[in-house]
Amino acid sequence: MGEGTGSDLKTLIVLLAAGAVAIGLVVFFALPLAQAAVAALEPGVGLKTAAIWSFGVTVILFIVFALVAGDGLVGELSVMLGGFFFFFALIALLIAWVF
């Protein structure tokens, strides 16, 4: 019973040290990349650019919805048109807000 305890403790110490080194390397290499990304995105995206991206995302999303809906309520044109305009406005505002 006491024989495996020392080996388990050594294994735990080695794993914790390896995890600390891995986290340190990730922070060391990711921090400059994150700063560069923040600097590149500093001006932000305007509402006009967000609307363009939102239109593309919404069209692709509703094509997928139409393909998988079949004969259900979600496939009805009136529901899809209302949902399209709602999603378009929501996604455009969220893109402009986040980016």
HELIX and SHEET records of a PDB file:
HELIX    1   1 GLU A    3  ALA A   40  1                                  38    
HELIX    2   2 LEU A   47  ALA A   69  1                                  23    
HELIX    3   3 LEU A   73  GLY A   75  5                                   3    
HELIX    4   4 LEU A   77  VAL A   98  1                                  22    
END                                                                             
